[in-house]
Amino acid sequence: MKIISADDHLAETPDLWQKRLPPGLREKGPRFVQLPAGGEGWMMPGASAPRPLGLDVMAGRKYQDYRASGIRWQDVRPGCYDPSARLRDMDEGGVWATVLYPNVGLGFGGGRGFSGDWEMAIACMRAYNDHLSEFCAQNLKRLSGAALVPMATAETAVEEVKRAGRLPGIRAVMLPVYPADEKEWNHPDYEPLWAALDDLGLSVSIHIAEKRGQKVAPWAMVHPGGIETMINTITLGTAEAFSYMMWSGVFDRHPSLKVVSVESGIGWLGYFRERANNVYKRHRYWTHSKLQHEPGEYFGKNIFATFEEDLVGIRTRDVIGVDALLWSSDYPHTDTSWPKCRENIEEHFVGVSDGDKCKVVGENAARVYGFDLN
C-alpha cells in the first residue's frame, strides 16, 4: 500500500524572491529579515510588521516545544526546503508521494495580500511556481505541487494557469476561498478559468482560510480564546466555495474537473452533503437549479477533501462517500503526524476495511492528482 499525503508544505527559502523577481521589483519584494524580539521572518510588501518564522516549520518537535516566533532559518529542518531531505523524511514517515503547498504563499490570497500591487503579486506568484516546479523536478513520481494563481482578473488567472500548468511537477492550482471583493466562484467571468483547468487536467485546491467577513477582529484576538476561536472556525470557509461552484453547474459543464478542500477536515462533509441533497430535492423547482444531478453524485467524482486527524469523518465515511476522502500529513505544520504517519493512519482506520483504507490513504489521491501507483 503506497501512502500519498494530499497536503504538505514547502518552506520558501530566504533568497527565493530576491533571486527570482525581476530586478526592478527585488528592492520592494518579500525579504527575509531578523526580528527585533529574536528569530527571523518575512517582511512582505505593504505589511506593517514581519511574519515570524515559527508554527509552519514545527515538524518533529514536541507539542510543548511549538513556538509562534523566535525561530531562525538555521533551526529549520532541511526537509522543509530541500527536496532530497524531504524525500528522506517522507521515507521515514512511510509516505510515498506528496502534494505540496506554500508556507508564506498561503497568505497571498490570490493576490489580495499585496494591497492592490498586482504587478508585485503576479511576479511573486510566478516566482514561487517556478521554484515549486524545480523542487518537484527532483523526483516527479513522488513530488508534486499546487501552483498559486493571481486573481487580479479572470484573464490573469487563466494566463498563469496556462503557464504554470505546463511546468514539471505542477498537478494542481491553489485558488483562494473567494476570488474577489465583488465576485464569488459562481460568477460567469470565471468560466474561462474552469475551461483552462479542465483542458490541462489540473485539480483545484481550496486551502483552509477564512471566508469572506469571517476574520476574527484584532480586538478579539487579544482577549482569552480569540486565537483559539480563529483556529477552531477557520475550517468552515471551504463549504461556501464548494457551494458556489457546485450550484453554479461547474461540474456539469466540466465533468472531469476535481476540486479539493485542503486542510479543513472532513467531519463536516456528511451534513454538507445531506443538506445539499435536501436543498436539491425541495427547492430546485422554484430556484430553477442548474444542476443536472443530485449534489451527492459529485462527491468522489468532482468534490474531495483532505484531513489530518478526523475520527468523526472516518466514522461517517459512508455518508460522505469514501471515494471523496484524502489523507494528509501536513508536514511541517503544527497539525502534522510526521514522523508517526503510519501510527496516525492505524489509529484512524481501526475497524475499516482494507479496501476503504487503501482508497483514503493513497488510491483517491492518485486518481485526483495523476500519480502512477505502479
LOFIBA-836889 format. One record per residue (C-alpha): x, y, z; residue number from 1. Coordinates in Angstrom, 1 decimal. Layout:
<recs>
+--------+--------+--------+------+
|   east |  north |     up | resi |
+--------+--------+--------+------+
|      X |      Y |      Z |  NUM |
...
+--------+--------+--------+------+
</recs>
This chain:
<recs>
+--------+--------+--------+------+
|   east |  north |     up | resi |
+--------+--------+--------+------+
|    0.0 |    0.0 |    0.0 |    1 |
|    1.5 |    3.3 |   -1.1 |    2 |
|    0.7 |    6.2 |    1.1 |    3 |
|    0.1 |    9.7 |   -0.5 |    4 |
|   -0.1 |   12.8 |    1.6 |    5 |
|   -2.6 |   15.1 |   -0.2 |    6 |
|   -1.4 |   18.1 |    1.8 |    7 |
|    2.1 |   19.0 |    2.8 |    8 |
|    4.0 |   22.3 |    2.7 |    9 |
|    7.2 |   23.8 |    1.2 |   10 |
|    9.1 |   26.4 |    3.3 |   11 |
|   10.1 |   29.2 |    0.9 |   12 |
|   13.9 |   29.7 |    1.0 |   13 |
|   15.2 |   33.1 |    2.3 |   14 |
|   16.5 |   34.0 |   -1.2 |   15 |
|   13.5 |   32.8 |   -3.2 |   16 |
|   12.1 |   36.2 |   -4.2 |   17 |
|   15.3 |   38.2 |   -4.1 |   18 |
|   16.8 |   35.7 |   -6.6 |   19 |
|   13.8 |   35.2 |   -8.9 |   20 |
|   11.9 |   38.5 |   -9.0 |   21 |
|   12.6 |   40.9 |  -11.9 |   22 |
|   15.5 |   43.3 |  -10.9 |   23 |
|   13.1 |   46.3 |  -10.7 |   24 |
|   10.9 |   44.6 |   -8.1 |   25 |
|   13.5 |   43.0 |   -5.8 |   26 |
|   14.1 |   46.0 |   -3.6 |   27 |
|   10.4 |   46.2 |   -2.5 |   28 |
|    9.7 |   42.5 |   -2.8 |   29 |
|    9.5 |   39.9 |    0.1 |   30 |
|   12.6 |   40.0 |    2.3 |   31 |
|   13.8 |   37.6 |    4.9 |   32 |
|   14.8 |   39.6 |    8.0 |   33 |
|   16.0 |   39.5 |   11.6 |   34 |
|   13.2 |   40.2 |   14.1 |   35 |
|   13.8 |   42.7 |   17.0 |   36 |
|   12.5 |   40.2 |   19.5 |   37 |
|   14.7 |   37.4 |   18.2 |   38 |
|   14.4 |   34.9 |   15.4 |   39 |
|   13.8 |   35.6 |   11.8 |   40 |
|   10.8 |   36.0 |    9.5 |   41 |
|    9.3 |   37.5 |    6.3 |   42 |
|    8.7 |   41.2 |    5.6 |   43 |
|    6.1 |   41.2 |    2.9 |   44 |
|    5.3 |   44.2 |    0.6 |   45 |
|    3.0 |   46.6 |    2.2 |   46 |
|    3.0 |   44.8 |    5.5 |   47 |
|    3.2 |   46.8 |    8.8 |   48 |
|    5.1 |   44.1 |   10.6 |   49 |
|    7.1 |   41.0 |    9.6 |   50 |
|    5.6 |   37.5 |    9.7 |   51 |
|    7.7 |   35.4 |   12.1 |   52 |
|    9.2 |   32.0 |   11.2 |   53 |
|    7.6 |   29.6 |   13.6 |   54 |
|    4.4 |   27.4 |   13.6 |   55 |
|    4.7 |   26.5 |    9.9 |   56 |
|    8.1 |   24.7 |   10.4 |   57 |
|    7.4 |   22.6 |   13.5 |   58 |
|    7.8 |   19.1 |   12.1 |   59 |
|    9.4 |   16.7 |   14.5 |   60 |
|    9.0 |   18.9 |   17.6 |   61 |
|    7.0 |   18.0 |   20.7 |   62 |
|    3.7 |   19.9 |   21.1 |   63 |
|    5.1 |   21.7 |   24.2 |   64 |
|    8.0 |   23.0 |   22.1 |   65 |
|    5.8 |   24.6 |   19.4 |   66 |
|    6.7 |   28.3 |   19.0 |   67 |
|    5.0 |   31.0 |   17.0 |   68 |
|    8.2 |   33.1 |   16.7 |   69 |
|   11.9 |   33.1 |   17.8 |   70 |
|   12.9 |   30.6 |   15.1 |   71 |
|   16.0 |   31.1 |   12.9 |   72 |
|   16.4 |   29.6 |    9.4 |   73 |
|   19.3 |   27.5 |   10.7 |   74 |
|   16.9 |   25.9 |   13.1 |   75 |
|   14.5 |   24.8 |   10.3 |   76 |
|   14.5 |   21.1 |    9.4 |   77 |
|   16.1 |   20.7 |    5.9 |   78 |
|   13.2 |   18.6 |    4.8 |   79 |
|   11.1 |   21.7 |    4.9 |   80 |
|   13.0 |   23.2 |    1.9 |   81 |
|   15.5 |   20.7 |    0.4 |   82 |
|   14.0 |   18.1 |   -1.9 |   83 |
|   16.5 |   15.4 |   -1.1 |   84 |
|   16.0 |   15.9 |    2.6 |   85 |
|   12.2 |   15.9 |    2.1 |   86 |
|   12.3 |   12.6 |    0.3 |   87 |
|   14.3 |   11.1 |    3.2 |   88 |
|   11.7 |   12.5 |    5.7 |   89 |
|    8.9 |   11.0 |    3.6 |   90 |
|   10.6 |    7.7 |    3.7 |   91 |
|   10.9 |    7.9 |    7.5 |   92 |
|    7.2 |    8.7 |    7.8 |   93 |
|    6.2 |    6.0 |    5.3 |   94 |
|    4.9 |    8.5 |    2.8 |   95 |
|    5.4 |    7.6 |   -0.8 |   96 |
|    4.3 |   10.7 |   -2.5 |   97 |
|    3.1 |   14.2 |   -1.6 |   98 |
|    1.2 |   17.3 |   -2.9 |   99 |
|    2.9 |   20.5 |   -1.8 |  100 |
|    1.5 |   23.9 |   -0.8 |  101 |
|    3.4 |   27.0 |    0.2 |  102 |
|    4.0 |   28.5 |    3.7 |  103 |
|    4.3 |   32.2 |    3.2 |  104 |
|    2.4 |   31.9 |    0.0 |  105 |
|   -0.7 |   30.8 |    1.9 |  106 |
|   -1.2 |   34.4 |    2.8 |  107 |
|   -1.2 |   35.7 |   -0.7 |  108 |
|   -4.9 |   35.1 |   -1.1 |  109 |
|   -4.8 |   35.0 |   -4.8 |  110 |
|   -3.0 |   38.4 |   -4.7 |  111 |
|   -5.2 |   40.2 |   -2.2 |  112 |
|   -2.4 |   40.1 |    0.3 |  113 |
|   -0.4 |   42.6 |   -1.7 |  114 |
|   -2.8 |   45.5 |   -1.1 |  115 |
|   -3.5 |   46.3 |   -4.7 |  116 |
|    0.0 |   45.9 |   -6.0 |  117 |
|   -0.8 |   43.4 |   -8.7 |  118 |
|    2.5 |   43.7 |  -10.5 |  119 |
|    4.2 |   42.5 |   -7.4 |  120 |
|    1.6 |   39.9 |   -6.6 |  121 |
|    1.8 |   38.3 |  -10.1 |  122 |
|    5.6 |   38.4 |  -10.1 |  123 |
|    5.8 |   36.8 |   -6.6 |  124 |
|    3.4 |   34.0 |   -7.5 |  125 |
|    5.2 |   33.3 |  -10.8 |  126 |
|    8.5 |   33.1 |   -9.0 |  127 |
|    7.1 |   30.7 |   -6.4 |  128 |
|    5.6 |   28.5 |   -9.0 |  129 |
|    8.9 |   28.2 |  -10.8 |  130 |
|   10.6 |   27.4 |   -7.5 |  131 |
|    8.0 |   24.8 |   -6.7 |  132 |
|    8.4 |   23.1 |  -10.1 |  133 |
|   12.2 |   22.9 |   -9.7 |  134 |
|   11.7 |   21.4 |   -6.3 |  135 |
|    9.3 |   18.7 |   -7.6 |  136 |
|   11.5 |   18.0 |  -10.6 |  137 |
|   13.9 |   16.3 |   -8.3 |  138 |
|   11.5 |   13.3 |   -8.3 |  139 |
|    8.5 |   13.7 |  -10.4 |  140 |
|    7.0 |   10.4 |   -9.4 |  141 |
|    6.8 |   11.3 |   -5.7 |  142 |
|    6.8 |   15.1 |   -5.6 |  143 |
|    4.0 |   17.3 |   -6.9 |  144 |
|    2.7 |   20.8 |   -6.2 |  145 |
|   -0.2 |   23.2 |   -6.5 |  146 |
|    0.6 |   26.4 |   -8.3 |  147 |
|   -0.5 |   29.8 |   -7.0 |  148 |
|   -3.0 |   31.8 |   -9.2 |  149 |
|   -3.2 |   35.6 |   -9.3 |  150 |
|   -6.8 |   36.7 |   -9.2 |  151 |
|   -6.4 |   40.3 |  -10.4 |  152 |
|   -8.8 |   39.4 |  -13.2 |  153 |
|  -10.0 |   36.2 |  -14.7 |  154 |
|   -7.6 |   36.8 |  -17.6 |  155 |
|   -4.5 |   37.0 |  -15.3 |  156 |
|   -5.6 |   33.8 |  -13.6 |  157 |
|   -6.0 |   31.9 |  -16.9 |  158 |
|   -2.7 |   33.2 |  -18.1 |  159 |
|   -0.8 |   31.9 |  -15.1 |  160 |
|   -2.7 |   28.6 |  -15.1 |  161 |
|   -1.7 |   28.0 |  -18.7 |  162 |
|    1.9 |   28.9 |  -18.0 |  163 |
|    2.4 |   27.2 |  -14.6 |  164 |
|    0.2 |   24.2 |  -15.5 |  165 |
|    2.8 |   23.1 |  -18.1 |  166 |
|    5.7 |   23.2 |  -15.7 |  167 |
|    7.1 |   19.9 |  -14.4 |  168 |
|    5.6 |   18.7 |  -11.2 |  169 |
|    2.6 |   21.0 |  -11.2 |  170 |
|   -0.5 |   18.8 |  -10.8 |  171 |
|   -3.0 |   21.3 |   -9.3 |  172 |
|   -3.6 |   25.0 |   -8.6 |  173 |
|   -4.5 |   26.7 |   -5.4 |  174 |
|   -7.4 |   29.1 |   -5.5 |  175 |
|   -8.5 |   31.4 |   -2.7 |  176 |
|  -11.7 |   30.7 |   -0.7 |  177 |
|  -13.2 |   33.7 |   -2.5 |  178 |
|  -11.9 |   35.2 |   -5.7 |  179 |
|  -12.5 |   39.0 |   -5.5 |  180 |
|  -14.3 |   41.6 |   -3.4 |  181 |
|  -17.3 |   41.9 |   -5.7 |  182 |
|  -17.5 |   38.3 |   -7.0 |  183 |
|  -17.9 |   34.7 |   -5.9 |  184 |
|  -17.0 |   31.5 |   -7.7 |  185 |
|  -20.4 |   31.3 |   -9.4 |  186 |
|  -19.7 |   34.4 |  -11.4 |  187 |
|  -19.7 |   33.7 |  -15.2 |  188 |
|  -16.4 |   35.6 |  -15.6 |  189 |
|  -14.6 |   32.5 |  -14.3 |  190 |
|  -15.8 |   30.1 |  -17.0 |  191 |
|  -12.6 |   30.6 |  -19.0 |  192 |
|  -10.7 |   29.6 |  -15.8 |  193 |
|  -12.7 |   26.4 |  -15.4 |  194 |
|  -12.2 |   25.6 |  -19.1 |  195 |
|   -8.4 |   26.1 |  -18.9 |  196 |
|   -8.1 |   23.9 |  -15.8 |  197 |
|  -10.2 |   21.2 |  -17.5 |  198 |
|   -8.1 |   21.4 |  -20.7 |  199 |
|   -4.8 |   21.0 |  -18.7 |  200 |
|   -6.2 |   18.3 |  -16.4 |  201 |
|   -5.3 |   20.3 |  -13.3 |  202 |
|   -7.1 |   19.7 |  -10.0 |  203 |
|   -8.3 |   22.7 |   -7.9 |  204 |
|   -7.3 |   23.1 |   -4.3 |  205 |
|   -9.2 |   25.4 |   -1.9 |  206 |
|   -6.8 |   25.6 |    1.1 |  207 |
|   -8.0 |   26.4 |    4.6 |  208 |
|   -8.6 |   30.1 |    5.1 |  209 |
|  -11.3 |   32.5 |    6.5 |  210 |
|  -14.3 |   33.0 |    4.3 |  211 |
|  -15.4 |   36.5 |    3.4 |  212 |
|  -16.2 |   38.5 |    6.6 |  213 |
|  -15.1 |   35.7 |    8.9 |  214 |
|  -11.8 |   37.1 |   10.0 |  215 |
|  -11.6 |   37.4 |   13.8 |  216 |
|  -11.3 |   41.1 |   14.8 |  217 |
|   -7.9 |   42.2 |   16.1 |  218 |
|   -9.6 |   43.4 |   19.4 |  219 |
|  -11.0 |   39.9 |   19.9 |  220 |
|   -7.6 |   38.2 |   19.3 |  221 |
|   -6.0 |   39.9 |   22.4 |  222 |
|   -8.6 |   38.5 |   24.8 |  223 |
|   -8.9 |   34.9 |   26.1 |  224 |
|   -9.9 |   32.5 |   23.4 |  225 |
|   -9.5 |   34.8 |   20.5 |  226 |
|   -6.7 |   32.9 |   18.8 |  227 |
|   -8.3 |   29.6 |   19.6 |  228 |
|  -11.6 |   30.8 |   18.1 |  229 |
|   -9.8 |   31.7 |   14.8 |  230 |
|   -8.1 |   28.3 |   14.7 |  231 |
|  -11.3 |   26.4 |   15.6 |  232 |
|  -13.6 |   28.1 |   13.0 |  233 |
|  -11.2 |   28.7 |   10.0 |  234 |
|  -12.1 |   25.2 |    8.7 |  235 |
|  -15.6 |   26.4 |    7.8 |  236 |
|  -14.6 |   28.6 |    4.9 |  237 |
|  -14.4 |   25.9 |    2.2 |  238 |
|  -18.1 |   25.0 |    2.4 |  239 |
|  -19.1 |   28.3 |    0.9 |  240 |
|  -16.6 |   28.0 |   -2.0 |  241 |
|  -17.8 |   24.4 |   -2.7 |  242 |
|  -21.4 |   25.6 |   -2.7 |  243 |
|  -20.9 |   28.4 |   -5.2 |  244 |
|  -19.0 |   26.1 |   -7.6 |  245 |
|  -21.4 |   23.2 |   -7.3 |  246 |
|  -24.7 |   25.1 |   -7.5 |  247 |
|  -23.5 |   27.2 |  -10.5 |  248 |
|  -23.2 |   24.0 |  -12.5 |  249 |
|  -19.4 |   24.0 |  -13.0 |  250 |
|  -19.2 |   20.2 |  -12.6 |  251 |
|  -21.9 |   19.6 |  -15.2 |  252 |
|  -20.1 |   21.8 |  -17.7 |  253 |
|  -16.7 |   20.3 |  -16.8 |  254 |
|  -17.4 |   16.8 |  -15.5 |  255 |
|  -13.7 |   16.0 |  -15.3 |  256 |
|  -12.9 |   18.9 |  -13.0 |  257 |
|  -11.8 |   18.0 |   -9.5 |  258 |
|  -11.9 |   20.4 |   -6.5 |  259 |
|  -10.3 |   19.6 |   -3.2 |  260 |
|  -10.9 |   21.2 |    0.2 |  261 |
|   -7.4 |   21.2 |    1.7 |  262 |
|   -6.7 |   21.1 |    5.5 |  263 |
|  -10.3 |   21.9 |    6.5 |  264 |
|  -11.1 |   18.3 |    7.7 |  265 |
|  -13.9 |   16.0 |    6.6 |  266 |
|  -16.2 |   15.6 |    9.6 |  267 |
|  -18.5 |   18.4 |    8.3 |  268 |
|  -18.9 |   16.9 |    4.8 |  269 |
|  -21.6 |   14.4 |    5.8 |  270 |
|  -24.0 |   17.1 |    6.9 |  271 |
|  -23.0 |   19.3 |    4.0 |  272 |
|  -23.9 |   16.6 |    1.5 |  273 |
|  -27.1 |   15.7 |    3.2 |  274 |
|  -28.2 |   19.3 |    3.4 |  275 |
|  -27.3 |   19.9 |   -0.3 |  276 |
|  -29.3 |   16.9 |   -1.3 |  277 |
|  -32.3 |   18.2 |    0.7 |  278 |
|  -32.0 |   21.6 |   -0.9 |  279 |
|  -32.0 |   20.0 |   -4.3 |  280 |
|  -35.0 |   17.8 |   -3.5 |  281 |
|  -37.1 |   20.6 |   -2.1 |  282 |
|  -36.1 |   23.8 |   -3.8 |  283 |
|  -34.7 |   23.0 |   -7.3 |  284 |
|  -38.1 |   23.7 |   -9.0 |  285 |
|  -38.7 |   27.3 |   -7.8 |  286 |
|  -35.0 |   28.2 |   -7.8 |  287 |
|  -34.6 |   26.8 |  -11.4 |  288 |
|  -31.5 |   25.0 |  -10.3 |  289 |
|  -28.8 |   24.5 |  -12.9 |  290 |
|  -27.7 |   21.1 |  -11.5 |  291 |
|  -28.3 |   18.0 |  -13.7 |  292 |
|  -27.7 |   15.6 |  -10.7 |  293 |
|  -28.3 |   15.4 |   -7.0 |  294 |
|  -25.4 |   17.1 |   -5.2 |  295 |
|  -24.2 |   13.8 |   -3.6 |  296 |
|  -23.3 |   12.4 |   -7.0 |  297 |
|  -20.5 |   14.9 |   -7.3 |  298 |
|  -18.8 |   13.6 |   -4.2 |  299 |
|  -15.8 |   11.4 |   -5.1 |  300 |
|  -16.1 |   12.5 |   -8.7 |  301 |
|  -15.7 |   16.2 |   -8.5 |  302 |
|  -15.6 |   17.1 |   -4.8 |  303 |
|  -12.9 |   15.9 |   -2.4 |  304 |
|  -11.4 |   16.8 |    0.9 |  305 |
|   -8.2 |   16.2 |    2.9 |  306 |
|   -7.8 |   15.5 |    6.6 |  307 |
|   -5.1 |   15.0 |    9.2 |  308 |
|   -6.9 |   14.0 |   12.3 |  309 |
|  -10.6 |   13.5 |   11.9 |  310 |
|  -12.1 |   10.4 |   13.5 |  311 |
|  -15.6 |   11.8 |   13.1 |  312 |
|  -15.1 |   12.0 |    9.4 |  313 |
|  -13.8 |    8.4 |    9.1 |  314 |
|  -16.7 |    7.1 |   11.1 |  315 |
|  -19.2 |    8.8 |    8.7 |  316 |
|  -17.3 |    7.9 |    5.6 |  317 |
|  -20.2 |    6.0 |    4.2 |  318 |
|  -22.4 |    9.2 |    4.4 |  319 |
|  -19.7 |   11.4 |    2.9 |  320 |
|  -18.6 |    8.9 |    0.3 |  321 |
|  -15.3 |    7.1 |    0.8 |  322 |
|  -14.1 |    8.0 |   -2.7 |  323 |
|  -14.0 |   11.7 |   -1.7 |  324 |
|  -11.6 |   11.4 |    1.2 |  325 |
|   -7.8 |   12.0 |    1.1 |  326 |
|   -5.4 |   11.5 |    4.0 |  327 |
|   -2.6 |   14.0 |    4.6 |  328 |
|    0.3 |   14.5 |    7.0 |  329 |
|    0.5 |   18.4 |    6.8 |  330 |
|    4.3 |   18.3 |    7.1 |  331 |
|    5.9 |   20.5 |    8.5 |  332 |
|    2.9 |   22.4 |   10.1 |  333 |
|    1.7 |   22.0 |   13.7 |  334 |
|   -1.0 |   19.5 |   12.7 |  335 |
|    1.5 |   17.1 |   11.2 |  336 |
|    1.6 |   13.5 |   12.2 |  337 |
|    5.1 |   13.1 |   10.9 |  338 |
|    7.2 |   11.1 |   11.7 |  339 |
|    4.4 |    8.9 |   13.1 |  340 |
|    2.3 |    8.9 |    9.9 |  341 |
|    1.8 |    5.1 |    9.9 |  342 |
|    0.6 |    5.3 |   13.6 |  343 |
|   -1.8 |    8.1 |   12.7 |  344 |
|   -3.3 |    6.0 |    9.9 |  345 |
|   -3.7 |    2.9 |   12.1 |  346 |
|   -5.4 |    4.9 |   14.8 |  347 |
|   -7.9 |    6.3 |   12.3 |  348 |
|   -8.7 |    3.1 |   10.5 |  349 |
|   -9.5 |    0.7 |   13.3 |  350 |
|  -12.3 |   -1.5 |   12.0 |  351 |
|  -12.2 |    0.0 |    8.5 |  352 |
|  -11.9 |   -2.4 |    5.6 |  353 |
|   -8.6 |   -2.7 |    3.7 |  354 |
|  -10.4 |   -1.5 |    0.6 |  355 |
|  -11.6 |    1.7 |    2.1 |  356 |
|   -8.3 |    2.3 |    3.8 |  357 |
|   -6.3 |    1.9 |    0.6 |  358 |
|   -8.6 |    4.4 |   -1.2 |  359 |
|   -8.3 |    7.1 |    1.5 |  360 |
|   -4.5 |    6.9 |    2.1 |  361 |
|   -3.4 |    6.6 |   -1.5 |  362 |
|   -5.7 |    5.5 |   -4.3 |  363 |
|   -8.1 |    8.5 |   -4.2 |  364 |
|   -5.1 |   11.0 |   -4.2 |  365 |
|   -3.5 |    9.1 |   -7.1 |  366 |
|   -6.8 |    9.5 |   -9.1 |  367 |
|   -7.2 |   13.2 |   -8.3 |  368 |
|   -3.6 |   14.2 |   -8.9 |  369 |
|   -2.5 |   11.6 |  -11.5 |  370 |
|    0.1 |    9.7 |   -9.6 |  371 |
|    1.2 |    6.3 |  -11.0 |  372 |
|    1.0 |    3.7 |   -8.2 |  373 |
|    2.7 |    1.0 |  -10.3 |  374 |
+--------+--------+--------+------+
</recs>
